[in-house]
Amino acid sequence: MWALVLARAGVEVCLKHDNQLPTAAVKLRSGIVLLHRLASRCPKPPIPVSATRGNHGQSLAFAGSRFGIPLTVVVP
């Protein structure tokens, strides 16, 4: 709980801190979960392909490097 936010709002506040994640996006979690499951189910997983211009692509790239899974992100 951030004291200044609490004082300003006057009520209990729950904050989602996207800026605390490596890509500054909450979608990072989705890529990690997806590629972790893929890596744990397949000894040699297929190469994922995604088309995105946003945070999802960053999430996949981060997770791919973390789990050693090559992938393709197409930016339309």
WOKA-V566865 format. One line per field, one symbol per residue. ss: DSSP state (2 for helix, 1 for strand, 0 for the rest). phi: phi as a letter, one per 20 degrees, with the letter a starting at -180 (. if undefined). psi: psi as a letter, one per 40 degrees, with the letter a starting at -180 (. if undefined). A space follows every 10 residues. Layout:
ss=???
phi=???
psi=???
//
This chain:
ss=0022222220 0000000222 0000000222 2222222222 2000000111 1000222222 2222222000 111100
phi=.egffffffm cfcdddeffe egdlbffgff fffgffffff ecfcffefcc dadcffffff fffgffdmdf bcdedf
psi=hhddddddde ihhhihgdee idefhdeddd dddddddddd dhdgiihihi hieadddddd ddddddefhi ihhhh.
//
